[in-house]
Amino acid sequence: MSGIAGIVRLDGGPVDRALLEKMADFQAFRGPHGRSVWCEGNVGFVHTLFKLNDDDAPAPQPLSLDGKVWITAHARVDAQAELIAALCGRGRQVAKGASDAELLLHAYQAWGERCLEHVIGDFTFAIWDARERRLFCSVDHFGIRPFYYARVGNSFAFSNTLDCVRLLPSVSERLDDIAVGDFLLFGRYVDLDRTVYADIRRIPRAHRLIASRNAVDVQRYWEMTEEAEIDDSDPEALVEEFRFRLLNATRDRLRTRRVSVFMSGGLDSTLVTASAVKAMREQDRHWQITPFTTVFRELIADDEEIYARAAAEHLGLELRLQSGDAFTPFDWAECRAWRPPEPTNDPAWGRYVRGMGEVARAAPLALTGWEGDEPLRAWLPGYWRRLSRGGQWARLLSDMAWYVRKEKGLPPVGARTALVRLRRRLRPGALPDWLAPDFVRRAGLRERWAHSRYAQARALREDSRQRYLNCVPWARAFEGYDAGWIGFPIETVHPLMDARVIAWLARAPAIPWCRDKHLFREAARGMLPDQLAYRPKTPLSGDPTEAALRTKSIYVPRVVAGHTAGSDYVATDRLFDWKDALREGGSFGARLLGLSFIAWLATAQRHNILGNTKAGRETTAAVGQGRASA
């Protein structure tokens, strides 16, 4: 994952070249194959290069086609043939084999701000337009690649690595109370532009940012719109169309012959793996796909290996197993290089980073099965209403009859969801008793808790999958694959998160295609063993984190010893009452969020990463350089 960063002095003053060099040094762990700094007057860009193939020779970045418009980008532009044809139609001369960054520059030159209407893929970039004296930045449709920024005084700094932005001396280390409160209540930030730091923001998915001397303007550039449902009068043709779209999305992402896959025994990741194998076999060259599966043998009962091994054998692949049992809760807090840049609700983060390292050593590119669930999440009462409003009575009766036969019960009409909405509106529930009272008042957490719980209940009855999908906070799920979080470069891609695939899936009729992932099951027939295609969708047999907390020692009390900063947010004496609950067979529950936050905060203090001091900034820079040499 290449690194990008930059600074713009909005008042026209000169940029500090030494600071840009420090940002480039910090980003070396992201891009071990090249490093470049461009600086001109009040603007400077940084780029560190990560190559998927040793023989790749992309145009060096930061890049300009005319000396007036410059770009630094970490991007993969998909559907390139269609984009190049459109560019040529606008009079652009696109060189053969143009890099992704060159295509983005051509698109900006051709369409200006509206270039994002013509580009799909995974991207994060910044373009400096010297003619307009402005910075134009964006992230992709689903926020797969991050973009962090801070405007402090007359300086605007950005990077795809959060800790890199913190190198700017004027960026404070003050935490954002709202973000901390959201994490402690929900495990994520409700406002998609927040980070844990008050001075640093991120561009939300499908948004663009324009920074000029007068303002920093962030606007949405894309959202899914309601379209007519797909004609499923020929079911076999519909299934084949899905296979074709997934294969194309997978092809666009296979830019190397050596690939890893995060493959469970479920439908999503095995379908992606099967598509990758088909795409590779079309090429007349050697290739290697290595699937990785996490299995549990001690903490919980687990049968993933059975199904994953069946899929691997069917596809002719050698399966590698990773132990899900091999961790002690919060062991990541003992290692500075493993500390995530923001709080994470994952006591097994250390195991995850070690597993990602094994995947990265096997191949520079990894595929995942994200995200096959959300696009097929259909609220059936809304679906029945749409059919009745449209006068599609035959289809309504036919689909209801299918539901009765399949589910052996009456179709839902929305009464239960309405009751949930009403209950959450009238009785939003009590706040966790381990939150510090002063913090609850300071951050307005009671009001935020009640509002967010009601908003979640409203989302349960969204009868338009397109409107629902526009609100899904996917970006946080993808952060764990990013080099800025794990500390080393690997390109992780998600074929099911292709904008073309998601938009098409959202148009599939709810019955029968969305129910129990019927579409995926039909697509798997012939591509995967029947035991996968007809495997019931079942959750894990238990919570491995809670099982580990019951059976293994925990680092948190030792990690937080001697640190008091957490008391501004959490009443630690109440938080640690979880031990009694576990001994009595109770649930660990929301206390995990409190412990995760305290572990993150105390570890940052222990390693002198927090604190707007020269020593704190030097420690942050040292972490990046240490990751690069690891």
C-alpha positions as CSV (number, residue, x, y, z in Angstrom):
1,M,0.0,0.0,0.0
2,S,1.8,3.1,-1.2
3,G,2.0,6.1,1.1
4,I,0.8,9.6,0.4
5,A,1.1,12.8,2.4
6,G,1.4,16.5,1.8
7,I,1.2,20.0,3.3
8,V,-0.4,23.2,1.8
9,R,0.1,26.6,3.3
10,L,-3.3,28.2,2.6
11,D,-1.9,31.7,3.3
12,G,0.7,31.3,0.5
13,G,3.7,30.9,2.8
14,P,6.5,28.5,2.0
15,V,6.2,24.8,3.0
16,D,8.7,23.4,5.4
17,R,10.8,21.0,3.3
18,A,12.3,19.3,6.3
19,L,8.9,18.4,7.6
20,L,7.9,16.9,4.3
21,E,11.1,14.8,4.4
22,K,10.2,13.6,7.8
23,M,6.7,12.6,6.6
24,A,8.3,10.7,3.7
25,D,10.6,8.9,6.2
26,F,7.6,8.0,8.3
27,Q,5.7,6.5,5.3
28,A,8.7,4.3,4.3
29,F,7.0,1.3,5.9
30,R,4.1,1.7,3.4
31,G,6.3,2.1,0.3
32,P,9.6,0.3,0.5
33,H,10.2,0.5,-3.3
34,G,10.5,4.2,-3.8
35,R,10.4,7.6,-2.0
36,S,9.8,11.0,-3.5
37,V,9.2,14.5,-2.3
38,W,7.9,17.4,-4.5
39,C,7.8,20.9,-3.1
40,E,6.9,24.2,-4.9
41,G,6.2,27.4,-3.0
42,N,3.3,26.9,-0.6
43,V,2.6,23.2,-1.4
44,G,4.5,20.0,-1.1
45,F,3.6,16.3,-1.8
46,V,5.1,13.0,-0.6
47,H,4.8,9.6,-2.1
48,T,6.3,6.2,-1.1
49,L,5.9,3.4,-3.5
50,F,4.7,-0.2,-2.9
51,K,5.0,-2.4,-6.0
52,L,3.0,-5.6,-6.5
53,N,5.5,-7.0,-9.0
54,D,9.3,-6.4,-9.1
55,D,9.1,-5.6,-12.8
56,D,6.4,-2.9,-12.4
57,A,7.6,0.5,-13.6
58,P,4.8,3.0,-12.8
59,A,5.2,6.7,-13.5
60,P,6.9,8.2,-10.5
61,Q,4.9,10.2,-8.1
62,P,4.2,13.0,-7.2
63,L,3.2,13.4,-10.8
64,S,2.2,16.1,-13.3
65,L,1.3,16.0,-16.9
66,D,1.8,19.7,-17.5
67,G,3.7,21.1,-14.6
68,K,0.6,22.9,-13.3
69,V,-1.6,20.1,-11.9
70,W,0.1,17.6,-9.5
71,I,-1.1,14.4,-7.9
72,T,-0.1,12.0,-5.2
73,A,-2.3,8.9,-5.0
74,H,-2.7,5.4,-3.8
75,A,-5.1,4.2,-6.4
76,R,-6.4,1.3,-8.5
77,V,-8.6,2.5,-11.3
78,D,-11.0,-0.2,-12.6
79,A,-12.8,-0.4,-15.9
80,Q,-9.9,1.3,-17.6
81,A,-10.9,0.6,-21.2
82,E,-14.2,2.4,-20.7
83,L,-12.5,5.3,-18.9
84,I,-9.8,5.7,-21.6
85,A,-12.5,5.7,-24.3
86,A,-14.4,8.5,-22.5
87,L,-11.2,10.5,-22.1
88,C,-10.3,10.2,-25.8
89,G,-13.8,11.4,-26.5
90,R,-12.9,14.5,-24.5
91,G,-9.8,15.0,-26.6
92,R,-7.3,13.7,-24.0
93,Q,-4.2,11.9,-25.4
94,V,-3.8,8.9,-23.0
95,A,-0.5,7.1,-23.3
96,K,-0.5,3.3,-23.7
97,G,0.0,1.7,-20.3
98,A,-0.9,4.9,-18.4
99,S,-0.7,4.4,-14.6
100,D,-3.6,4.8,-12.3
101,A,-2.3,8.2,-11.2
102,E,-2.0,9.4,-14.8
103,L,-5.6,8.3,-15.5
104,L,-6.8,10.2,-12.5
105,L,-5.0,13.3,-13.7
106,H,-6.4,12.9,-17.2
107,A,-9.9,12.6,-15.7
108,Y,-9.4,15.8,-13.6
109,Q,-8.2,17.7,-16.6
110,A,-11.1,16.5,-18.7
111,W,-14.0,16.9,-16.2
112,G,-12.7,18.9,-13.3
113,E,-14.6,18.2,-10.0
114,R,-17.0,16.0,-11.9
115,C,-14.2,13.5,-12.7
116,L,-15.3,11.3,-9.9
117,E,-18.5,10.6,-11.8
118,H,-16.3,8.7,-14.3
119,V,-13.9,6.8,-12.1
120,I,-14.4,3.6,-10.1
121,G,-12.0,1.6,-8.1
122,D,-10.2,1.8,-4.7
123,F,-8.5,5.2,-4.4
124,T,-7.3,8.0,-2.1
125,F,-5.6,11.0,-3.7
126,A,-4.8,14.7,-3.6
127,I,-4.5,17.0,-6.6
128,W,-2.9,20.4,-6.4
129,D,-4.3,22.7,-9.1
130,A,-1.8,25.7,-9.4
131,R,-4.1,27.4,-11.9
132,E,-7.0,27.5,-9.4
133,R,-4.8,27.6,-6.3
134,R,-6.7,24.8,-4.6
135,L,-6.3,21.3,-3.4
136,F,-8.8,18.6,-4.6
137,C,-8.9,15.3,-2.7
138,S,-11.1,12.3,-2.6
139,V,-11.6,8.7,-1.4
140,D,-13.4,5.9,-3.2
141,H,-17.1,5.0,-3.1
142,F,-16.9,2.8,0.0
143,G,-13.9,4.4,1.9
144,I,-11.7,1.4,1.4
145,R,-8.6,3.6,1.2
146,P,-8.4,6.2,3.9
147,F,-7.6,10.0,3.8
148,Y,-6.8,11.9,7.0
149,Y,-6.4,15.6,7.2
150,A,-6.0,18.5,9.6
151,R,-6.4,22.2,9.1
152,V,-4.6,24.1,11.9
153,G,-4.2,27.8,11.3
154,N,-3.0,28.4,7.8
155,S,-1.6,24.9,7.3
156,F,-3.5,22.0,5.8
157,A,-1.8,18.6,6.2
158,F,-3.0,15.2,4.9
159,S,-2.0,11.6,4.5
160,N,-3.4,8.1,4.2
161,T,-1.7,7.3,7.5
162,L,-3.3,9.0,10.5
163,D,0.0,9.1,12.6
164,C,1.7,10.8,9.7
165,V,-0.6,13.8,10.0
166,R,0.3,14.0,13.7
167,L,3.9,14.9,12.8
168,L,2.7,18.4,12.1
169,P,3.8,20.4,15.2
170,S,0.6,22.5,15.2
171,V,-1.6,19.4,15.4
172,S,-2.5,18.8,19.0
173,E,-2.9,15.5,20.7
174,R,-6.2,16.4,22.3
175,L,-8.7,13.6,22.0
176,D,-12.2,14.2,20.5
177,D,-14.7,13.7,23.3
178,I,-17.5,12.8,20.9
179,A,-15.4,10.2,19.1
180,V,-14.3,8.7,22.4
181,G,-17.9,8.6,23.6
182,D,-19.0,7.0,20.4
183,F,-16.4,4.3,20.7
184,L,-17.3,3.6,24.3
185,L,-21.0,3.3,23.5
186,F,-21.1,1.8,20.0
187,G,-17.5,0.6,19.2
188,R,-17.4,3.0,16.2
189,Y,-17.8,6.7,15.4
190,V,-21.3,7.7,14.4
191,D,-20.0,10.7,12.5
192,L,-18.0,9.2,9.6
193,D,-15.6,12.1,9.4
194,R,-14.3,11.8,12.9
195,T,-11.1,10.3,14.3
196,V,-10.1,9.9,17.9
197,Y,-8.1,13.2,17.7
198,A,-9.9,16.5,17.8
199,D,-7.7,18.2,15.2
200,I,-7.8,15.4,12.6
201,R,-10.6,14.4,10.4
202,R,-11.1,11.9,7.6
203,I,-12.9,12.2,4.3
204,P,-16.0,9.9,4.5
205,R,-16.7,7.4,1.8
206,A,-17.9,8.8,-1.5
207,H,-16.9,12.4,-0.6
208,R,-14.5,14.9,-2.0
209,L,-12.7,17.7,-0.3
210,I,-11.6,21.1,-1.8
211,A,-9.2,23.2,0.3
212,S,-8.5,26.8,-0.7
213,R,-7.5,29.9,1.1
214,N,-11.0,30.7,2.1
215,A,-12.5,27.4,3.1
216,V,-12.3,23.6,3.4
217,D,-15.4,22.2,1.7
218,V,-16.4,18.5,1.9
219,Q,-19.2,17.3,-0.3
220,R,-20.7,13.9,-1.2
221,Y,-20.1,13.0,-4.9
222,W,-21.9,9.7,-5.2
223,E,-24.7,7.8,-3.7
224,M,-26.8,4.8,-4.8
225,T,-30.1,5.7,-6.3
226,E,-33.2,3.5,-6.5
227,E,-33.4,1.6,-9.8
228,A,-35.8,-0.9,-11.2
229,E,-35.3,-4.4,-9.9
230,I,-33.5,-6.9,-12.2
231,D,-35.7,-9.0,-14.4
232,D,-35.5,-12.5,-13.0
233,S,-37.8,-14.2,-15.5
234,D,-34.8,-16.2,-16.6
235,P,-33.2,-17.3,-13.3
236,E,-30.2,-19.1,-14.9
237,A,-29.3,-15.9,-16.9
238,L,-29.5,-13.8,-13.7
239,V,-27.1,-16.2,-11.8
240,E,-24.7,-16.2,-14.8
241,E,-24.8,-12.4,-14.8
242,F,-23.7,-12.3,-11.2
243,R,-20.9,-14.7,-11.9
244,F,-19.8,-12.6,-14.8
245,R,-19.8,-9.4,-12.8
246,L,-17.9,-10.9,-9.9
247,L,-15.3,-12.4,-12.3
248,N,-14.8,-9.0,-13.9
249,A,-14.4,-7.3,-10.5
250,T,-11.9,-9.9,-9.5
251,R,-9.9,-9.6,-12.7
252,D,-9.6,-5.9,-12.2
253,R,-7.9,-6.5,-8.9
254,L,-5.5,-9.3,-9.9
255,R,-2.4,-7.3,-10.8
256,T,0.1,-9.9,-9.7
257,R,0.5,-13.6,-10.2
258,R,1.0,-14.3,-6.5
259,V,-2.1,-13.8,-4.4
260,S,-3.3,-14.7,-0.8
261,V,-7.0,-15.1,0.1
262,F,-8.7,-14.8,3.4
263,M,-11.0,-17.8,2.9
264,S,-13.4,-19.0,5.5
265,G,-15.8,-21.9,4.9
266,G,-18.6,-19.6,4.0
267,L,-20.0,-18.6,0.6
268,D,-18.6,-15.1,0.1
269,S,-14.9,-15.7,0.4
270,T,-15.0,-19.1,-1.4
271,L,-16.9,-17.6,-4.3
272,V,-14.2,-14.8,-4.6
273,T,-11.5,-17.5,-4.4
274,A,-13.2,-19.6,-7.2
275,S,-13.5,-16.4,-9.3
276,A,-9.8,-15.7,-8.8
277,V,-8.8,-19.2,-9.8
278,K,-10.9,-18.9,-13.0
279,A,-9.3,-15.5,-13.8
280,M,-5.8,-16.8,-13.2
281,R,-6.4,-19.9,-15.3
282,E,-7.3,-17.7,-18.3
283,Q,-3.8,-16.3,-18.2
284,D,-1.0,-18.2,-20.0
285,R,1.5,-17.8,-17.2
286,H,2.5,-19.3,-13.8
287,W,0.3,-18.2,-10.9
288,Q,-0.1,-19.0,-7.2
289,I,-3.1,-18.5,-4.9
290,T,-2.7,-19.3,-1.2
291,P,-5.9,-19.4,0.9
292,F,-5.7,-18.8,4.6
293,T,-8.3,-19.9,7.1
294,T,-8.5,-19.1,10.8
295,V,-9.6,-22.1,12.9
296,F,-10.4,-22.7,16.6
297,R,-9.6,-25.9,18.3
298,E,-9.7,-24.9,22.0
299,L,-11.7,-21.7,22.7
300,I,-14.9,-22.6,20.8
301,A,-16.2,-25.5,18.7
302,D,-15.5,-24.7,15.0
303,D,-16.1,-26.5,11.7
304,E,-14.7,-23.9,9.3
305,E,-11.7,-26.1,8.4
306,I,-14.0,-28.8,7.0
307,Y,-15.7,-26.5,4.6
308,A,-12.6,-24.4,3.7
309,R,-10.6,-27.6,3.0
310,A,-13.3,-28.9,0.8
311,A,-13.3,-25.7,-1.2
312,A,-9.5,-25.6,-1.4
313,E,-9.3,-29.2,-2.7
314,H,-12.1,-28.6,-5.2
315,L,-10.1,-25.6,-6.6
316,G,-6.7,-27.3,-6.5
317,L,-5.3,-25.0,-3.8
318,E,-3.1,-25.7,-0.8
319,L,-4.9,-24.5,2.4
320,R,-3.0,-22.8,5.2
321,L,-4.4,-22.7,8.6
322,Q,-4.0,-20.0,11.2
323,S,-4.8,-20.6,14.8
324,G,-7.5,-18.5,16.3
325,D,-6.6,-19.7,19.8
326,A,-3.0,-18.4,19.8
327,F,-3.4,-15.1,21.7
328,T,-3.7,-13.7,25.1
329,P,-6.2,-10.8,25.4
330,F,-4.6,-7.4,24.9
331,D,-1.1,-8.8,24.3
332,W,-0.8,-6.2,21.6
333,A,-0.5,-3.6,24.3
334,E,3.0,-4.9,25.1
335,C,4.4,-4.1,21.7
336,R,4.7,-0.5,20.5
337,A,4.8,-1.5,16.8
338,W,1.5,-3.3,17.1
339,R,-0.4,-0.4,18.7
340,P,-3.3,0.6,16.4
341,P,-3.5,4.3,15.6
342,E,-7.0,4.5,17.1
343,P,-8.9,2.4,19.7
344,T,-10.0,-1.0,18.5
345,N,-12.4,-3.3,20.1
346,D,-10.3,-6.3,19.5
347,P,-8.4,-7.9,22.4
348,A,-6.9,-10.4,19.8
349,W,-5.4,-7.6,17.7
350,G,-1.9,-9.0,18.3
351,R,-2.9,-12.3,16.9
352,Y,-4.5,-10.6,13.9
353,V,-1.4,-8.6,13.1
354,R,0.8,-11.7,13.3
355,G,-1.6,-13.5,11.0
356,M,-1.6,-10.6,8.5
357,G,2.2,-10.8,8.5
358,E,2.1,-14.4,7.5
359,V,-0.4,-13.5,4.7
360,A,1.9,-10.7,3.5
361,R,4.9,-12.9,3.4
362,A,3.0,-15.3,1.1
363,A,2.0,-12.7,-1.4
364,P,1.9,-8.9,-1.8
365,L,-1.8,-9.0,-2.7
366,A,-4.7,-10.4,-0.7
367,L,-8.4,-11.0,-1.5
368,T,-11.2,-11.0,1.0
369,G,-14.9,-11.9,0.9
370,W,-16.2,-8.6,2.1
371,E,-19.1,-7.8,1.7
372,G,-21.8,-10.3,0.6
373,D,-24.3,-9.7,3.5
374,E,-25.3,-6.1,3.4
375,P,-26.3,-5.8,-0.3
376,L,-28.7,-8.7,0.1
377,R,-30.2,-7.4,3.4
378,A,-33.8,-6.8,2.4
379,W,-36.6,-5.7,4.7
380,L,-39.5,-7.9,3.5
381,P,-42.4,-5.8,4.7
382,G,-41.1,-2.9,2.6
383,Y,-40.7,-5.3,-0.3
384,W,-44.4,-6.5,0.0
385,R,-45.5,-2.9,0.1
386,R,-43.6,-2.0,-3.1
387,L,-45.1,-4.9,-4.9
388,S,-48.6,-4.0,-3.8
389,R,-48.1,-0.2,-4.7
390,G,-46.9,-1.3,-8.1
391,G,-49.9,-3.5,-8.7
392,Q,-47.7,-6.6,-9.0
393,W,-50.3,-8.8,-7.3
394,A,-49.2,-12.0,-9.0
395,R,-45.6,-11.5,-8.0
396,L,-46.7,-10.6,-4.5
397,L,-48.7,-13.8,-4.0
398,S,-46.0,-15.9,-5.7
399,D,-43.2,-14.6,-3.5
400,M,-45.3,-14.9,-0.3
401,A,-46.1,-18.5,-1.2
402,W,-42.4,-19.1,-1.8
403,Y,-41.6,-17.7,1.6
404,V,-44.2,-19.9,3.3
405,R,-42.8,-23.0,1.6
406,K,-39.2,-22.1,2.3
407,E,-39.5,-20.8,5.9
408,K,-42.5,-22.9,7.0
409,G,-44.1,-19.8,8.5
410,L,-46.1,-16.7,7.7
411,P,-44.4,-13.8,6.0
412,P,-43.3,-10.9,8.2
413,V,-45.4,-7.7,7.9
414,G,-43.3,-5.3,10.0
415,A,-45.1,-5.4,13.4
416,R,-42.0,-6.7,15.3
417,T,-39.7,-4.0,13.7
418,A,-42.3,-1.3,14.6
419,L,-42.3,-2.5,18.2
420,V,-38.5,-2.4,18.3
421,R,-38.6,1.2,17.0
422,L,-41.1,2.3,19.5
423,R,-39.4,0.6,22.4
424,R,-36.0,2.2,21.6
425,R,-37.6,5.6,21.1
426,L,-39.5,5.5,24.5
427,R,-36.8,3.5,26.4
428,P,-33.4,4.0,24.9
429,G,-31.8,1.9,27.7
430,A,-29.3,2.8,30.4
431,L,-25.8,4.0,29.8
432,P,-23.0,1.8,31.0
433,D,-22.4,2.4,34.7
434,W,-18.6,2.5,34.3
435,L,-18.6,5.7,32.3
436,A,-17.2,8.7,34.2
437,P,-20.1,11.0,35.2
438,D,-18.2,14.2,34.2
439,F,-17.4,12.8,30.8
440,V,-21.1,11.8,30.2
441,R,-22.1,15.3,30.9
442,R,-19.3,16.9,29.0
443,A,-19.8,14.9,25.8
444,G,-23.6,14.8,26.0
445,L,-23.6,11.0,25.9
446,R,-27.2,10.5,27.2
447,E,-28.6,12.5,24.3
448,R,-26.3,10.8,21.8
449,W,-27.1,7.4,23.1
450,A,-30.9,7.9,22.8
451,H,-30.6,9.5,19.4
452,S,-28.3,6.8,17.9
453,R,-30.4,4.0,19.3
454,Y,-33.5,5.4,17.7
455,A,-31.6,6.0,14.4
456,Q,-30.5,2.3,14.4
457,A,-34.1,1.2,15.0
458,R,-35.3,3.3,12.1
459,A,-32.6,1.7,9.8
460,L,-34.1,-1.7,10.6
461,R,-37.2,-0.8,8.5
462,E,-35.5,0.9,5.5
463,D,-37.4,-0.5,2.6
464,S,-34.9,0.7,0.0
465,R,-31.7,-1.2,-0.1
466,Q,-30.0,1.6,-1.9
467,R,-30.8,4.1,0.8
468,Y,-29.7,1.6,3.4
469,L,-26.4,0.9,1.7
470,N,-25.7,4.6,1.5
471,C,-25.5,4.7,5.3
472,V,-23.4,1.6,6.0
473,P,-20.2,2.6,7.8
474,W,-17.9,0.2,5.9
475,A,-14.7,2.2,6.2
476,R,-14.0,1.1,9.8
477,A,-14.1,-2.5,8.7
478,F,-11.5,-2.0,6.1
479,E,-9.0,-0.1,8.3
480,G,-7.8,-3.3,9.8
481,Y,-6.4,-4.3,6.4
482,D,-4.6,-1.0,5.9
483,A,-0.8,-0.7,6.4
484,G,-1.3,2.3,8.6
485,W,-3.0,0.0,11.1
486,I,-1.0,-3.2,10.8
487,G,2.5,-1.6,10.2
488,F,3.6,-3.3,7.0
489,P,2.6,-3.1,3.3
490,I,0.1,-5.5,1.7
491,E,-2.5,-4.7,-0.8
492,T,-5.9,-6.0,0.3
493,V,-8.8,-5.9,-2.1
494,H,-12.4,-6.8,-1.9
495,P,-14.0,-7.9,-5.2
496,L,-17.6,-8.0,-3.8
497,M,-17.1,-4.3,-2.8
498,D,-16.9,-3.3,-6.5
499,A,-19.3,-0.4,-7.0
500,R,-20.7,-2.1,-10.1
501,V,-21.3,-5.4,-8.2
502,I,-22.9,-3.7,-5.1
503,A,-25.2,-1.6,-7.3
504,W,-26.3,-4.7,-9.2
505,L,-26.9,-6.8,-6.1
506,A,-29.0,-4.0,-4.6
507,R,-31.4,-4.5,-7.5
508,A,-31.9,-8.2,-7.1
509,P,-35.5,-9.0,-6.1
510,A,-35.7,-9.8,-2.4
511,I,-37.6,-13.1,-3.0
512,P,-36.0,-15.5,-3.6
513,W,-32.6,-14.1,-4.3
514,C,-31.8,-12.3,-1.1
515,R,-33.4,-14.8,1.3
516,D,-30.7,-16.9,2.9
517,K,-28.3,-15.7,0.2
518,H,-30.1,-17.7,-2.4
519,L,-28.3,-15.9,-5.2
520,F,-24.9,-16.8,-3.9
521,R,-25.9,-20.4,-3.3
522,E,-27.1,-20.8,-6.9
523,A,-23.9,-19.1,-8.2
524,A,-21.8,-21.6,-6.1
525,R,-23.3,-24.6,-7.8
526,G,-20.7,-26.0,-10.2
527,M,-18.0,-23.6,-8.9
528,L,-17.8,-25.1,-5.4
529,P,-18.6,-28.4,-3.7
530,D,-22.3,-28.8,-3.0
531,Q,-21.7,-29.0,0.7
532,L,-20.7,-25.3,0.6
533,A,-23.5,-24.3,-1.6
534,Y,-26.1,-25.8,0.7
535,R,-24.3,-25.1,4.0
536,P,-26.7,-23.4,6.5
537,K,-25.7,-19.9,7.4
538,T,-24.7,-20.2,11.1
539,P,-22.7,-17.9,13.4
540,L,-19.7,-19.0,15.4
541,S,-20.6,-21.4,18.2
542,G,-19.4,-18.9,20.8
543,D,-17.4,-15.8,21.4
544,P,-13.7,-16.6,21.3
545,T,-12.8,-13.3,23.0
546,E,-15.0,-14.0,25.9
547,A,-13.8,-17.6,26.1
548,A,-10.2,-16.3,26.1
549,L,-11.0,-13.9,28.9
550,R,-12.4,-16.8,31.0
551,T,-9.4,-19.0,30.5
552,K,-6.4,-16.8,30.0
553,S,-4.7,-14.0,31.9
554,I,-5.4,-10.5,30.9
555,Y,-2.8,-7.7,30.4
556,V,-5.1,-4.7,30.9
557,P,-4.6,-4.2,34.7
558,R,-0.8,-4.3,34.3
559,V,-0.9,-2.1,31.2
560,V,-2.9,0.7,33.0
561,A,-1.0,0.5,36.2
562,G,0.3,4.0,37.1
563,H,-1.7,5.7,34.4
564,T,-4.6,8.0,35.3
565,A,-5.6,9.6,32.0
566,G,-8.4,7.0,31.5
567,S,-10.1,8.3,34.6
568,D,-11.3,11.3,32.6
569,Y,-13.5,8.9,30.6
570,V,-14.0,5.7,32.6
571,A,-14.6,4.8,36.2
572,T,-12.0,2.0,36.3
573,D,-13.1,0.6,39.6
574,R,-16.5,-0.2,38.1
575,L,-15.1,-1.3,34.8
576,F,-13.0,-4.1,36.4
577,D,-16.1,-5.6,38.0
578,W,-16.3,-7.8,34.9
579,K,-14.2,-10.5,36.6
580,D,-17.1,-11.3,39.0
581,A,-19.6,-11.3,36.1
582,L,-17.5,-13.9,34.2
583,R,-17.0,-16.1,37.2
584,E,-20.7,-16.2,37.7
585,G,-21.3,-17.1,34.1
586,G,-22.4,-13.7,33.0
587,S,-21.5,-11.8,29.8
588,F,-18.5,-9.6,29.4
589,G,-20.7,-7.2,27.4
590,A,-19.9,-3.6,26.8
591,R,-17.1,-3.5,29.3
592,L,-14.8,-4.8,26.6
593,L,-15.1,-1.3,24.9
594,G,-13.9,0.4,28.1
595,L,-11.0,-2.0,28.5
596,S,-10.0,-1.7,24.9
597,F,-10.0,2.1,25.1
598,I,-8.0,2.2,28.4
599,A,-5.4,-0.3,27.0
600,W,-5.0,1.8,23.8
601,L,-4.6,5.1,25.8
602,A,-2.3,3.7,28.5
603,T,-0.1,2.0,25.8
604,A,0.2,5.3,23.9
605,Q,1.2,7.1,27.1
606,R,3.7,4.4,28.1
607,H,5.5,4.7,24.8
608,N,5.3,8.5,24.8
609,I,3.2,8.5,21.7
610,L,0.6,11.0,23.0
611,G,1.6,14.5,24.0
612,N,2.1,17.4,21.7
613,T,5.8,17.7,22.5
614,K,9.0,17.3,20.5
615,A,9.6,14.0,22.2
616,G,6.1,12.7,21.4
617,R,6.5,13.6,17.7
618,E,9.9,12.0,17.6
619,T,8.5,8.9,19.1
620,T,5.7,8.8,16.5
621,A,8.2,9.2,13.7
622,A,10.4,6.5,15.3
623,V,7.4,4.1,15.2
624,G,7.0,4.6,11.5
625,Q,10.7,4.1,10.8
626,G,10.8,1.0,13.0
627,R,7.9,-0.5,11.0
628,A,9.8,0.2,7.8
629,S,12.9,-1.7,9.0
630,A,10.9,-4.6,10.6
